[in-house]
Amino acid sequence: MTKSIMIVGVGGQGTLLASRILGNTVIREGYDVKVSEVHGMSQRGGSVVTYVKYGDKVYSPTIDKGQADLILAFEILEAARALPYLSKNGTMIANTQQINPMPVITGAATYPEKLDEKIEKKANLVKLDALSIAKQAGNIKTVNVVLIGVLAKNSEIPYEKWVETIKETVPEKFLEVNLKAFELGYNV
């Protein structure tokens, strides 16, 4: 059994920390893990994609179209862009937050409407306003850990393993707010 997960978002949203938490947690469970990060203009709000594959033995982190068991989307337009990668029986967990890409900011394009509805017609979608939940946790920069909480709830890995990994991965000064964000996401 190999599990293929894509994490998609916009630069600055914390997708890399999320992939580190995911990778370290599945390693803790004894799986072989391969992670590959694909950056667009991440420092300028461009697309960021991370592939995480784990199982008994994994040879490549690459995920082709139609092969992702789960897509964790930090932004709804990035969710729509990643949709072709989701397997027929896959699940997409998507933050409904909208972050305008440069063509929208400059007026060259308009942000597509009702993306969540379009995704729901084609996929098993778990959608949430992770930004509001992160605010409730005490810091809007914890959107990533809120989403990891939702992913954790939908995984076979015990809650405690995720918490142990967060404690080892997140810097001490941000730990309390991130643990709260994880718990809120886990209990959505």
N, C-alpha and C positions, 0 to 999 in steps of 0.2 A: 504494500500500500504506500503510494507516494501522494502527498498532498501539495497542491500548487496554489499559492496565494500571491496576488498582486496587490501592492499598496500604491495608490495613485493620489496625487495632490498637486499643490502649487508650492513653489519654493518658499521656504520660511514657515511652513505649517507643521514641521516636526515629523515628516514622514520617515526620516532616517533614524530618529530615536525610536519610533514605533517599530521599524524593521529590526532594530537591535533588540528591543524587548521581546518581540516575537521569536527571533532567531535564538536568543539566549534561553527562552522558556522551553522551546522544543528540544534544544540541546540538553537541558536539565531533565527532560523526559526520556533521554536516551536515543533520540533520533539522529540520523545523519542529516545535516542541513547545508544547503547551498544558498547563498544570497548574492544577488547581482543588482547594482544600482545603476539606473539609467537617468542621467540628468539632462534636462533641457537648459534653458536659461534660468536655472533655479534661483539664483540670487536676484533675479529681476521679476520674480513672480511667474516664471514659466513652469511648464509641466515637469513633474518629477515622478518617476516610476521605479518601484523596487520589486524585484521578483524574489520570492522566498519559496523554496521547495524543500520538503522534508519527508523522510520515510526511513525504511531499513537501510537502503543504500541509494544515494542520489548522485548522479553523474554530472548533471548540468542544471544550473538554475534557470535557464531560459524557459519561458512559457509562450507557446504559440497560440494563435487565435483558436478559440473554442476549447482551451485546455485548463483555464483557471477554475479551481474548485470554489474559490472565494476571492472576491475583489473588495478591498477595504478602500473606499473613496473618501477623501478628505474634503472634496468640493464637488458639486453636482455636475458641472460641465465636464470635469475630469472623469466622473463616473460614466457619463454618456460616451466619452471618447474610448473608455476602456471596455465598454460593453461587448464588442466583438470577441474579446479574449475569454469571456465567461463561458464555461461549459454548459451544456444543455440543462444539467441538473444542479448547476452552481448557484451560489448565493452572493448577492451584492449587499454590502453594508455601506450606506452612503450618508454622509453629512449633507444636509440640504442647503448649506451655506453657499452663497454665490460670491465669487471673487472675479471681478472683471478683468479679462485678459487685455493686453495692450490694444488690439484692434477696437475693442469696445470703448476703452478709455479715450482713444484718439477720435472716436466717432466714425471709424471706417466700417464698423460692423455693429450689430445689435446682439445683445445677450439672448440666446434662445429661450423661449418660454416653455413652461410646463415640462421640463426635462424629467422630473420624477415620474410624471404620468406616462411619458413615453417609455421610460426604462421599465416601469411596472408591467407594461404590456408584453415585454420580451424576457423578463427575468424575475426570479424570486428576490424581491427588494425589501431590505430592512432599512427604513429611512428614519433619520432623527435630526434634530437641530442640536448638533454637538456643541456649537458655539454657546448657546444658552445654558447648556449643562456645564460647560467649562466655566462660564461666569458664575454659576451657582457654586461650583467647587472653589472659586476664589481667584482664578486666573485664566484669561482667555487663551493663553498659550498652552493650556492643557487639553485642547481639542483632540490632539493625537492620543492621549492616554484615555480619554473618554471613549474614543473609537476602539482602542485596544481592549477596553473593558467589555464592549459589546461583542467584539471578536471572541474574547475569552469565554463569555457566556455561551457562545455558539460553538465552542470547541470541546474536545474530549479531555482536555488538560485541566486538572483540578485548580480551583481558585487560588489555593495557597501557593502553588508553584509560580503563578503569575505575580503574586505579591512579593515573593522572595526575589524574583528577577527584577522587579521594579526597584526594590530596596537596594539591589546591587548595581543597577544601571543609572538611576537618576541621582544627580548630585544632592547631597544632604540638605542644602538650603531650599531645594524645591520638592523634597520628598513628601512632606505632609500634604501639600496641595495636589500633588500627582496621585497619591494614594486615594485621596477623596474623589478625584476625577475618575479614577479607575473604578472605584466602588459605585459611583453614580452611573457610569456607563454600563457596568456589569448588571445593575438593577433596573435598567430602562425597561 
